[in-house]
Amino acid sequence: MVDIHSHVLYGLDDGAKTREQSVEMLGIAERSGTTDIVATPHANGKYAFRPEVIAERIAELSALTSVRIHPGCDFHLQFDTIEQAVADPGKFTINHNGYLLVEFPDMSIFTETDVILEQLLDAGMVPIISHPERNAALQRRLDDLARWVERGCYVQVTAASYTGLFGKEARTCARELMQRGLTHFVASDAHDARMRTPSLREAYNLLAETWGEDAIRPLFEENPRAVLAGEAVEFEFPATAVTRRKWYQFWG
């Protein structure tokens, strides 16, 4: 599996704090079947985005794990970061190959969001909207999310949202995103080795049992691997997919 969203690099943001914690997280990822992981430190007003340090941390940790670590960014939609991205499209993108992991503000959505996303697309970046199921504002605007997908954006859902870690509302929204065909990637958004771990296995097994592996596998493997290579994402979860088991058996 390929995990395109993690905070596995120590000392850069609110993720891993020490090298030992990074190594422990990578061990969890490896044991759960992850072969590649994208390190996505925050780029926002609180945490400076430092590409040189990211490269150093990746080189250091790569010598201690068999999991391949790739550069990326948890890109917050803020005026200054948007300006930087448009000026240097390769700086923040996953593996410097065009796909940009975009995090929306928690409490409100910019009225000019359509314009911002078009600006990023026009600059050669493909926005991947991260964990909308955990964003209270986006939970109420799935029609807008569908419109942004139609315009060329993609959606990444957090694995632990399916298993209930982020509560009932996030879990319900994750379910609806699947049912509406608005899920293109499942990633960990891992921050530690205890609660928010980089294991994708639990969510994979749950979703495969519900939807079948043919429908689920691309969200964990083929789609994120295409992102690493900067290739087109060929598979989209079908909005008309039929569950193999009833959702209520899992969602309660």
Beta strands, then each sheet from edge to edge (+ up, - down):
strand 1: 2-6
strand 2: 36-39
strand 3: 42-43
strand 4: 68-71
strand 5: 74-76
strand 6: 99-103
strand 7: 126-130
strand 8: 154-158
strand 9: 185-187
sheet 1: 1+ 2+ 4+
sheet 2: 3+ 5+ 6+ 7+ 8+ 9+
end
